[in-house]
Amino acid sequence: MKAAAYLLDKKEITSESTFEPYIKRAKRKALCDEMMMQLAALQSPLEEKYRHTLNCQQNVEKCYNSYTGEEKLQVMHCNSRWCSTCSSRRTAELIDAYLPSLKKMANPYLVTLTKKAVPITYKDITAAYTEMHHTFRKIKDTMRKRGCTLNGIRKWESNYNLQQETANPHFHVLVDGYMEAHTLRSLWLLHDDELSPKAQHIEKADEGSLQELFKYTAKQICNTETFDAKAVDTIYQAIDKRRTLQNFGSFKKALVSSQIDEEVVELSQEEIRAEKAAWEVVDVYRWDVHRYNWFNSRGESLVRMLTAEETERAAALKKQRMQLIHIE
């Protein structure tokens, strides 16, 4: 895995509150690491990528800038779709990018279009993915010919049912217009007479709908609070290198210029070089997989220790992982 795949996260240290987000990150990393270890143990084609995610946020560096007197924390991210922290960051970025377009919608609706459950196999899930996208394109074309242009964005995702041993692929589609939303639902049902009308939902959309739209691609822990590595890995293999998010019509990302970039333009090349050279790593906190926290060489933790309640899910997955090792 190339180092360029990492994203650098920098936060200025202005107060103790700067460390608060890392408490949430510690909870996410504790749970994510346990899932990644089970996924990597499967030795699937995605093993290297899962192990790459284990390195996500492994070290938190405290830096000092002698040129400006500032301090900051920096950490490297894997930016993988199955990483909970990176998914959370990506969701926030996508909401910021698409919120202006949502606000321009006159009458937004969130439409959920489901596919009949399929066996949890690579072949069946990829076939469902292809068929769903093909059907959606045909519906858009049909509506366009009727003089109705769809504007919005869609997201493909899937959860799974261990009792039935099935995956449940579906679309979340944000569209503008009451008639457009109901026409989309009606045409979707026409393309497959085995679909249940009750499983195709329409609800009025608001800003919270973007959170629902972007939150994940594959639900890792199913409704029974169970994590099944083989099921999750099969879904991720099926959508590996496939696009799951697509905007259409006039629904576009906002082009927001970076204030930082504007400020840098005002600096001379000498000043830029001096500022880059001035940053120095003064402390490193390394993740301890057993204690679910980052510690420096003096044994000091980056954030407060998580409670047993906060690490309950991670501990349950660790117990599950150890049982699987014992069985094998």
C-alpha positions, 0 to 999 in steps of 0.5 A: 500500500502506497504511503500516498494513500494516507491523508494527513489530519492536522489539528491546532492545540488551542485547549484541552478540548482539542483532545476530546475528538480523540476520545470518540476516535479511540472508541471507533478505533477499538471497535474497528481494529477488532473487526479488521483483525477478524477480516484480515484473518480470512486471508481474502483478496482484501487482506492487505487493505484490511491490515492497512486499516489497522495502521490507521491512526496508529500514531498521534504526533504532537508537533511544535512550530518554532516559526509561529509558536503553534502546536498541533496534533497530526495523524495519518488516515487510511481513507478506507470505506470500512474504516469507521473514523475515515467513514465519519470524516468522509460523511462530514466532508460530503455533507458540507459539499452537498448541503448547499445543493440540498438547500436549493431543492424546492421539495426534497424527498428521500426514497429507499429502493430495495432489491430482493434479498440475495445469498451472501455470495460474490456472484449474487451481490455483484449481479444485484449491484449491476442489475440495480444500477442498470434499472436505475439508469433505465428509469431515469431515461424513461422519466427524461423521455416523459419530460421529467428530469431527476435531480439528486444523488443516490447511494448503494449499500447493503446489510445482511441477515445471518438467519436467512444467510442473505444480503439486502442491497438497496438504494437511498436516493435523494430527489427533488419533487413529490411527483418525481419521488413517487414516479421513481418508486412506481417505475422501480416496482414495475421493473420487478414484480417480486418486489414488495411495495412496503419495502420501497419507502418515501419520506420528506428529506431534510439535512439529516437525510444526508447523514443517512445517505452517506453513513456507510456502504456495508453495515458491519454489525447487523441488527442482532448486534453480531459481526460476521467477518465472512459476510462483511468481507463478501460484501466488500469484495463485491463492491471493491473498486465499484462506485457506490455514490452517484449524483445526477442532474443539477445536484452538484458538489459545492466548490468551496475555496480553502481559506488556508490555500488563500493565505498560503498564496500571500506568503513568499516562497521563502516564508513557505519553506521556513514555515514547513521546516519549522514544524517539529515532532516533539512527542509521539503517542502510539496506540495500545490495542489492549488498553484502547488508548494512545501512550507516549514513551513516558506512559502518558495517555493521549486521552482519558481511559475509556470506560468498560461501557465504552469498550463493551462492543470491542471487548465482545468482538475480542472475545469472539476473535479469541474463540475463533482462534481457539476453534481453529 
